[in-house]
Amino acid sequence: MKGYVFVSPGSDPGIGKSLTDPIFGKMTTMGACRPDLRRLVRPGDHLFVISGSAKGVSQYIIGGFAVDEKIDALAAHTRFPEYRLKIKDGTKEGNIIIDESGRHHPLDHHPESNFERRIQNYIIGRDPVFLDKPHEILLGRERTLEVLRSIFDKPGAKRVREVIGRNSGLDEKQIDQLLKALEEIKAEAARVQSR
């Protein structure tokens, strides 16, 4: 079992900058971003995503999931109509980057030159753990750097980028540590909120 943790530039759901891929929803999926990681992972591997840098707030581990299945974008278009690219309330959402004919969707801003590579390996996830409630996100911001320093044995790191760069691989022990840290943050946030 392998794992990867990566930063999603420009995304920070805690301050209203939506995470468009992966989607932690009714079904967890990842289908448009990081085709390099989507190609590498196999069922049973894990992916974790960290918010991008934003002024005035610390980055945080948004969540993670296990890879259950990999399909192509045309199959995803049929199975997950709710994840097709669209504009909703003035915001682009969805991670299926093809239209009903299988062509490059006009809402996807990536170049046509890498389109074929990006429509392969649409990931369907299982066992998602993610921080979505305000108390969880706040605690996640406080703990993320400390958690990453410990997992990657980089005690002097002052920023997420110094620990993982654009992304880092995880072994089985590190995957377990990161999942446990997310579960502990969720449990502690629930206790604080119930007081």
C-alpha positions as CSV (number, residue, x, y, z in Angstrom):
1,M,0.0,0.0,0.0
2,K,1.3,3.4,-1.0
3,G,0.1,6.9,-0.3
4,Y,0.6,10.4,-1.5
5,V,-0.1,13.8,0.1
6,F,-0.3,16.8,-2.1
7,V,-1.2,20.5,-2.0
8,S,-4.2,21.8,-4.1
9,P,-3.1,25.4,-5.0
10,G,-5.8,27.9,-4.8
11,S,-8.1,25.7,-2.8
12,D,-9.1,26.4,0.8
13,P,-12.7,25.4,1.6
14,G,-12.4,26.9,5.0
15,I,-12.3,30.4,3.5
16,G,-14.7,29.7,0.6
17,K,-12.1,28.7,-2.0
18,S,-13.7,25.4,-3.1
19,L,-11.7,22.2,-3.6
20,T,-12.9,21.0,-7.0
21,D,-10.8,17.8,-7.1
22,P,-10.9,15.5,-5.3
23,I,-14.6,15.8,-4.4
24,F,-15.5,14.6,-0.9
25,G,-19.3,14.2,-1.5
26,K,-21.9,11.5,-1.6
27,M,-19.2,9.6,-3.5
28,T,-15.5,10.5,-3.2
29,T,-13.8,10.9,-6.6
30,M,-10.8,12.5,-8.2
31,G,-10.8,13.0,-11.9
32,A,-9.3,16.2,-13.3
33,C,-6.3,17.2,-11.3
34,R,-2.9,15.5,-10.8
35,P,-3.0,13.0,-13.6
36,D,0.5,11.9,-12.6
37,L,-0.8,10.7,-9.2
38,R,-4.0,9.2,-10.6
39,R,-1.9,7.2,-13.0
40,L,0.5,5.9,-10.2
41,V,-2.0,4.8,-7.5
42,R,-3.7,1.4,-7.4
43,P,-6.7,0.2,-5.5
44,G,-5.9,0.2,-1.8
45,D,-3.5,3.1,-2.1
46,H,-4.3,6.4,-0.4
47,L,-4.5,10.1,-1.4
48,F,-4.5,13.1,0.9
49,V,-5.0,16.7,0.0
50,I,-3.8,19.9,1.7
51,S,-5.2,23.4,1.1
52,G,-3.3,25.9,-0.9
53,S,-1.5,28.9,0.6
54,A,-3.8,31.8,1.4
55,K,-3.1,35.1,3.1
56,G,-3.9,35.2,6.8
57,V,-4.6,31.5,7.4
58,S,-2.5,28.3,7.8
59,Q,-2.8,25.5,5.4
60,Y,-4.6,22.4,6.6
61,I,-5.1,18.8,5.6
62,I,-8.5,18.8,4.0
63,G,-8.8,15.0,3.9
64,G,-7.9,11.7,2.4
65,F,-9.3,8.5,1.0
66,A,-8.4,5.1,-0.2
67,V,-8.5,4.3,-3.9
68,D,-11.3,1.8,-4.7
69,E,-11.5,1.8,-8.5
70,K,-10.1,3.6,-11.5
71,I,-12.2,4.1,-14.7
72,D,-12.1,6.5,-17.7
73,A,-13.9,9.8,-17.9
74,L,-16.6,8.5,-20.2
75,A,-17.6,5.9,-17.7
76,A,-17.5,8.5,-15.0
77,H,-19.7,10.8,-17.1
78,T,-22.3,8.0,-17.1
79,R,-22.0,6.9,-13.5
80,F,-21.7,10.3,-11.8
81,P,-23.8,12.9,-13.6
82,E,-23.7,15.2,-10.5
83,Y,-19.9,15.5,-11.0
84,R,-20.0,16.8,-14.6
85,L,-18.5,20.2,-15.0
86,K,-21.0,23.0,-14.6
87,I,-21.5,26.5,-13.2
88,K,-23.6,26.5,-10.1
89,D,-24.3,29.7,-8.2
90,G,-21.6,31.5,-10.2
91,T,-18.9,28.9,-9.3
92,K,-17.5,26.2,-11.5
93,E,-17.8,22.7,-10.0
94,G,-17.3,19.1,-11.0
95,N,-14.4,17.0,-12.0
96,I,-15.5,15.2,-15.1
97,I,-13.9,17.2,-17.9
98,I,-15.6,15.7,-20.9
99,D,-19.0,16.6,-22.5
100,E,-21.7,14.1,-23.4
101,S,-19.8,13.3,-26.7
102,G,-16.5,12.6,-24.9
103,R,-14.9,15.9,-26.1
104,H,-13.0,18.4,-24.0
105,H,-15.5,20.3,-21.9
106,P,-15.4,24.0,-22.6
107,L,-15.4,24.8,-18.9
108,D,-12.1,23.0,-18.4
109,H,-9.3,25.6,-18.7
110,H,-6.4,23.2,-19.1
111,P,-4.7,22.9,-22.6
112,E,-6.0,20.6,-25.2
113,S,-2.5,19.1,-25.5
114,N,-2.8,17.1,-22.3
115,F,-6.5,16.3,-22.5
116,E,-6.1,12.7,-23.4
117,R,-3.8,12.0,-20.5
118,R,-6.1,13.8,-18.1
119,I,-9.3,11.8,-18.9
120,Q,-7.6,8.5,-17.9
121,N,-7.6,7.1,-14.4
122,Y,-10.7,8.7,-12.9
123,I,-10.6,7.6,-9.3
124,I,-13.5,6.4,-7.2
125,G,-12.6,6.5,-3.5
126,R,-13.7,4.8,-0.4
127,D,-13.3,5.4,3.3
128,P,-13.0,9.1,3.1
129,V,-11.9,11.2,6.1
130,F,-12.1,14.9,5.7
131,L,-12.4,18.1,7.7
132,D,-15.5,20.1,6.7
133,K,-17.0,21.6,9.8
134,P,-15.7,25.0,11.0
135,H,-14.3,23.6,14.3
136,E,-12.6,20.7,12.4
137,I,-11.0,23.1,10.0
138,L,-9.9,25.5,12.7
139,L,-8.3,22.6,14.6
140,G,-6.9,21.2,11.4
141,R,-5.1,24.6,10.7
142,E,-3.6,24.5,14.2
143,R,-2.4,20.9,13.9
144,T,-1.4,20.3,10.3
145,L,2.2,21.5,10.3
146,E,2.8,19.7,13.6
147,V,1.4,16.4,12.2
148,L,3.3,16.7,9.0
149,R,6.6,17.5,10.8
150,S,6.1,14.4,12.9
151,I,5.2,12.0,10.1
152,F,8.0,13.2,7.8
153,D,10.5,13.7,10.6
154,K,11.2,17.3,9.8
155,P,11.0,19.0,13.2
156,G,12.4,22.4,12.0
157,A,10.1,23.0,9.1
158,K,8.2,26.3,9.4
159,R,5.8,25.8,6.4
160,V,4.0,22.9,4.7
161,R,6.1,23.4,1.6
162,E,9.3,22.7,3.6
163,V,7.8,19.4,4.6
164,I,6.2,18.0,1.5
165,G,6.9,20.3,-1.5
166,R,4.3,19.8,-4.2
167,N,3.6,16.2,-3.0
168,S,5.3,13.4,-1.0
169,G,5.0,9.7,-0.9
170,L,3.7,7.9,2.2
171,D,4.5,4.4,3.4
172,E,1.9,2.3,5.2
173,K,2.9,3.6,8.7
174,Q,2.7,7.2,7.6
175,I,-0.7,6.6,6.0
176,D,-2.0,5.2,9.3
177,Q,-0.5,8.2,11.2
178,L,-2.2,10.7,8.9
179,L,-5.6,8.9,9.0
180,K,-5.3,8.7,12.8
181,A,-4.5,12.4,13.0
182,L,-7.5,13.3,10.9
183,E,-9.8,11.1,13.0
184,E,-8.4,12.7,16.2
185,I,-9.0,16.2,14.9
186,K,-12.6,15.3,14.0
187,A,-13.2,13.7,17.4
188,E,-11.7,16.6,19.4
189,A,-13.6,19.2,17.4
190,A,-16.8,17.3,18.1
191,R,-16.1,17.3,21.8
192,V,-15.3,21.0,21.8
193,Q,-18.4,21.8,19.9
194,S,-20.7,19.7,22.2
195,R,-19.6,21.6,25.4
